[in-house]
């Protein structure tokens, strides 16, 4: 059985990964759940790890991608900022373009499969 040649788009800023597939998934889940903790749990990661990824993303862009409100009587929450919504959509479109590109198809065609040893 041949292994599938995978692609993974990661965008860096200095030594940090500003956006990648895991961060995009985290943004999607924050958007859907309204919570960093819930998004992290769905990804099977600790709140500390999810928070760290949000901090990195917010630091890598001129404006935050995620807005956070502190807990209290009504509870806290998180949501994507307007920029966060745009960055997530742009990243998803760019990743889809890479996935559908003829260059990636050629790379896949040239990849060894798992029976090649």
C-alpha positions in Angstrom: 0.0 0.0 0.0 1.5 3.4 -1.0 1.8 6.1 1.5 0.1 9.4 0.7 2.6 12.3 0.1 1.3 15.0 2.5 1.7 18.7 2.3 1.6 21.1 5.3 1.6 24.8 4.9 3.4 26.7 7.7 4.0 30.4 7.7 6.8 31.7 9.8 7.8 35.0 11.3 11.4 34.9 12.6 11.8 31.7 14.6 8.1 31.4 15.3 5.3 29.6 13.3 2.7 32.3 12.8 0.2 30.0 11.2 0.0 26.4 10.3 -2.6 23.6 10.2 -2.8 23.1 13.9 -3.2 26.8 14.6 -5.8 27.1 11.9 -7.7 24.2 13.5 -7.5 25.9 16.9 -8.9 29.1 15.4 -11.7 27.2 13.8 -12.6 25.6 17.1 -12.3 28.9 19.1 -14.7 30.4 16.5 -17.1 27.4 16.9 -16.9 27.0 20.7 -16.2 30.5 21.9 -13.6 29.1 24.2 -9.9 28.4 24.2 -10.2 25.7 26.8 -13.0 23.9 24.8 -11.1 24.2 21.5 -8.0 22.8 23.2 -9.9 19.9 24.7 -11.3 19.0 21.2 -7.8 18.9 19.9 -6.6 16.8 22.9 -4.2 19.5 24.2 -4.0 21.2 27.5 -5.3 24.7 28.1 -1.8 25.9 28.7 -0.7 24.6 25.2 -3.8 26.1 23.5 -3.2 29.4 25.3 0.5 29.4 24.2 -0.5 28.9 20.6 -3.0 31.8 20.8 -0.3 34.1 22.4 2.1 33.2 19.6 -0.5 33.9 16.9 -1.5 37.2 18.5 2.2 38.2 18.8 3.0 37.4 15.1 0.3 39.7 13.6 -0.1 43.5 13.9 -3.4 43.0 15.7 -4.6 40.0 17.8 -6.4 37.2 16.0 -8.2 36.1 19.2 -10.0 38.3 21.7 -10.3 37.0 25.2 -12.7 38.0 27.9 -12.0 37.1 31.5 -14.2 34.8 33.5 -16.6 36.0 36.1 -20.3 35.6 37.0 -21.1 35.2 33.3 -18.0 33.2 32.5 -15.2 34.2 30.1 -14.8 33.4 26.5 -12.8 33.9 23.3 -13.7 34.9 19.8 -11.9 35.6 16.6 -11.3 39.3 15.8 -12.1 40.6 12.3 -8.5 40.1 11.5 -8.6 36.6 12.9 -11.5 35.7 10.6 -9.7 37.1 7.6 -6.3 35.4 8.4 -8.0 32.0 8.9 -9.9 32.3 5.6 -6.8 33.5 3.7 -4.7 30.6 5.2 -7.4 28.1 4.3 -7.6 29.4 0.7 -3.8 29.4 0.4 -3.5 25.8 1.8 -6.2 24.7 -0.7 -4.3 26.3 -3.5 -1.1 24.5 -2.5 -3.0 21.2 -2.2 -4.5 21.6 -5.7 -1.3 22.9 -7.4 0.3 21.1 -10.3 3.7 21.4 -8.6 2.4 19.4 -5.6 0.9 16.8 -8.0 4.3 16.4 -9.6 6.1 16.1 -6.3 3.5 13.4 -5.3 4.1 11.6 -8.6 7.8 11.5 -7.9 7.5 10.4 -4.3 8.6 6.9 -3.4 6.0 4.6 -1.9 6.3 2.5 1.2 7.1 -0.6 -0.8 10.3 0.9 -2.3 12.2 0.0 0.9 
